[in-house]
Amino acid sequence: MKLVAIVSETKESVYALIKALRLGHQVVGLLTLYDDEIAHNLISSPTVENYASYVAECLGIPLFARPQLPISDCVNVQSAE
């Protein structure tokens, strides 16, 4: 099965990625979400996006990095009824 794996800075996300590869899935890309405000404040520190880019580079697959939406921008499914 082709899939895009979600990667954060946690060992659990990398473990899930390794597990998927060992089960024979084809990982065609990585997705990481980052907090836009924190990313601007951590200019000299490694960020989730940097960590995910290293993983993507090692695997030779593309990285899709997107800012995380604030909770206020998310749709409440219950109120949409």
C-alpha positions as CSV (number, residue, x, y, z in Angstrom):
1,M,0.0,0.0,0.0
2,K,1.3,3.5,-0.8
3,L,1.1,5.9,2.0
4,V,2.3,9.3,3.4
5,A,3.6,9.0,6.9
6,I,3.1,11.7,9.5
7,V,6.4,12.5,11.3
8,S,6.9,14.6,14.4
9,E,10.0,14.9,16.6
10,T,8.9,11.9,18.7
11,K,10.4,8.4,18.5
12,E,6.9,7.0,18.2
13,S,6.3,8.5,14.8
14,V,9.6,7.2,13.5
15,Y,8.8,3.8,15.0
16,A,5.5,3.8,13.2
17,L,7.3,4.7,10.0
18,I,9.8,1.8,10.4
19,K,6.9,-0.6,11.2
20,A,5.1,0.4,8.0
21,L,8.2,-0.1,5.9
22,R,8.8,-3.5,7.5
23,L,5.2,-4.5,6.8
24,G,5.9,-3.9,3.1
25,H,4.1,-0.6,2.7
26,Q,5.6,1.9,0.2
27,V,6.1,5.3,1.9
28,V,5.9,7.9,-0.8
29,G,6.2,11.0,1.4
30,L,6.4,12.4,4.8
31,L,4.0,15.0,6.3
32,T,4.9,17.2,9.3
33,L,2.9,19.9,10.9
34,Y,4.5,22.7,12.8
35,D,3.4,25.7,14.9
36,D,4.1,28.8,12.8
37,E,4.6,31.0,15.8
38,I,7.0,28.6,17.5
39,A,8.9,28.1,14.3
40,H,9.6,31.9,14.1
41,N,10.8,31.9,17.7
42,L,13.2,29.0,17.3
43,I,15.4,30.3,14.5
44,S,18.6,28.9,16.0
45,S,17.1,25.7,17.4
46,P,16.2,22.5,15.5
47,T,12.5,22.3,14.7
48,V,10.2,19.5,13.8
49,E,10.4,20.5,10.2
50,N,14.2,20.2,10.3
51,Y,14.0,16.8,12.0
52,A,11.5,15.5,9.4
53,S,13.7,16.8,6.6
54,Y,16.6,14.7,7.8
55,V,14.3,11.6,7.9
56,A,13.0,12.3,4.4
57,E,16.5,12.8,3.1
58,C,17.7,9.5,4.5
59,L,14.8,7.7,2.9
60,G,15.0,9.6,-0.4
61,I,11.3,10.7,-0.3
62,P,9.6,14.1,-0.4
63,L,8.7,16.1,2.7
64,F,5.4,18.0,3.0
65,A,5.6,20.5,5.8
66,R,2.6,22.6,6.6
67,P,1.7,25.0,9.5
68,Q,-0.7,23.6,12.0
69,L,-4.1,25.3,12.1
70,P,-5.1,27.0,15.3
71,I,-7.9,25.2,17.1
72,S,-10.1,28.3,16.4
73,D,-9.8,27.6,12.6
74,C,-10.9,24.0,13.0
75,V,-14.5,23.1,12.1
76,N,-16.6,21.6,14.9
77,V,-18.4,18.7,13.3
78,Q,-21.1,18.6,15.9
79,S,-22.1,22.2,15.4
80,A,-22.3,21.7,11.6
81,E,-25.4,19.5,11.9
